[in-house]
Amino acid sequence: MRVCCNGTERRDIAGNERVQIEHTKLSGVLLITPARFGDHRGFFSESWNRQRMLDHGIDIDFVQDNHSLSAQVGTVRGLHFQAPPHAQDKLVRVVRGRILDVAVDARKRSPTYGQWVGVELSAENNTQLFIPKGFLHGFVTREPNTEVLYKCSGFYSAACDDGVRCDDPDLGIDWGMDPALAILSDKDSKAKSFADFDSPFRYEE
């Protein structure tokens, strides 16, 4: 077993020669680690296979791929979400560098509402974080010139795009650094508190 940074056990629920899928304590948030096949030239990895995910009950039709570059260590992007009707499932991976990737349960009436998990994703470990609709998402870079790719199940909508402060005391996220030193966009630095956040998401059992 591996452990998330806030003490959450990651239990292996499915695995074969192509992919390993693990639960976190937040229902629906999954760790997906595709296998790598290497030789003297480098490696090959199947980063996404819709049929293989369907075989494990993950039925997502991704429609948009995003790519971010963060030049400096300590860059925080988040916490972000898109409200319905343009809510997004996300699958996040790192192709250069290293991040702490964070998901926060924002589903009202969820038994884990306001709780978070954080997972280190890197170009080296090849791990991906799947974040379904109903969660806030953000990450902090741990190496310079870190590049993050993430797939989204909905198109970007400026009217539905919003966020919550990454350093909110009610969430208590351990970013592994002093939040006061985080490098933020103007938008993220002015984001609302979690207490002032009226979540548009509802928990469904």
N, C-alpha and C positions, 0 to 999 in steps of 0.2 A: 504494500500500500504506500501511496504517496500522500503528503499532507499539504493543504493549502496554507497560506501564510497566517490565517487567523485561527488555525487549529482544526480546520474541517477535514475529516478523513475523505479520501477519494477512493471509492470502492470500485474495482474492476467489475463491470457487468457484462461486457461482451468483448471478445477479441479473437482475431485470427491473424493469418500472416499479412493481412492488408491494413487492418485498422484496430485500434483499441479505443473503447468508449467507456467513460467513467462518469458516475454521478458526483455532484457536490451536494452540500446540505440544502441548497436552494433548488426546489423541484423544477426541473426543466433546464437548468444550467448544467451543461455537460462539457467534459474535457474529451477532445477527440485527437488521438495521436496516430496519424497514418504511418505505416511502416516505410522505412527507407531501404533501398537496395543499392549498395555501393560497390564500386570496384576501383581500379587504379585511375579512372577518369573522373570520379566524383560519385554522385548518387542520382537515383530516380525515386520520386515519391508521388503517389496519387493523392493530391491535396484535397480533392473533392470528387465523390462518385455518388450520384443521386440514387442509383439502384442499390448500392451497398447500404446507404443510409436508410432507404425505404425498408430494407431487410431488417433493420434495427428499430423500425417504427418512427423514423424521423422523416416526415413528409414536408419538405420545404422546397418551394420554387424560388430560387434566388434570381433577382432581376437586375441587380446593380453591384458592381465591384468598385470599392474605394481604395485609395492608396495614399498614405500620408508619410511625410518625411519630417522628422523632428531633429534639428541640428544639435541641440544641447541636452545634456543630462539634466533631469529634473523638470522636463516639460510635461505638464499635465494637460490632457485633453479630456474634458468631461466635468461633471457627470451629465451625459446627454440622453435624450430620448426623443422619439417622435410619437405624438398622440394619435389615436384613432381619428379618422379612418386610414391614416397613413403610418400606423405603427409598423415597426420593423423587427424581424428576427435578424440576428447578426452572427456571423462566423468569423472570428478574428484570428489572424496568425501573423508572425513576424518573419520577414525575409532577410533582414539585416539588423543586428543589434539585439536589444533585450528590453522588455517592459514588465511591469506589474500590471496585469489586466484585472479590472474590478467590475463586478456586477452587483447591483443593489436591488433587492426585492421591493417593487413599488406597487404591488397588487393589493388593493384594499381588502381587508379581512383575511389576508394570507397569514398563516401561523408564523411565517418568517418575515413579515412586513418590516422593512427598515433594516434588515440584516444584510450583510455583504459577504462575498467571497473574493479572494484575490489570488491570482495564479501567475507565476512567472512564465511568460512566453518568450521564446528566443529562436533565433535562426538555428541554433545548435540543437535544442530539444525537440523542435518540430511539433510542439503541442499547439492545439487550437482551442479556443474557448467559444462554445455555442451559447448565445444569450438570446432567449426567446422574448417575444413581446411581453411588456409588463415589467421590464427591468430597466433601471438606469445603468449606463455604461460609461466607463472612463479608464484611462491608463496613464502611467507615468513612465518616462523613459529612464533606463538605467545605463545606457551606453550612448555615446554621441552618434549622430547620423543614423538613428534608428528608423527603419522603414516598416510600416504596418499595412497589411492588406486585410480588408474585411468585406465579406459578401453580405448583401442586404436583401431581404425578401420584399421590400417596398421601395418605391422611388422616393428621392428626397423631396420634401415639401416644406418650404420656408414657413408656411402658415402653421404647420404642426410641430415645428422644431423648437425644443425648449431644453432647459437644464436646471440642475440643482448644484449648489456650491460643493466643491470637492472637499473642503475643509469643514463641513458642517459638523458641529459638536454632537448633535443628536445621532449622527451616523458613526462617528468615531473611526473612520477608516484609517488604518495604519499604512501610509504610503511609503514607509521606509525612509522618510526624510521629513524635515520641518516644512509643513505646508506653507508657512510664510515665505519660504524661499522658492516656491513653485513658480515656474514660468508659464503664465496663463495668457490666453487671448483676452481682449477687452470684454468680449461677450461672457466668457467663463468667469472673469473676476467680478462681474455684476450679477451673477446668477442668484436666484432666490434661495432661501433657506429651506430645509426639509420641512420645518414646521409650517411654513407658508405655502408649501406645495400641495395643491389639491389634485391628487393623482386621478388621471382619467382611466386607470386600469383597475380591474376587479379580479379577484381570485376565483377560479372555478375548479372545483374538486373533480 
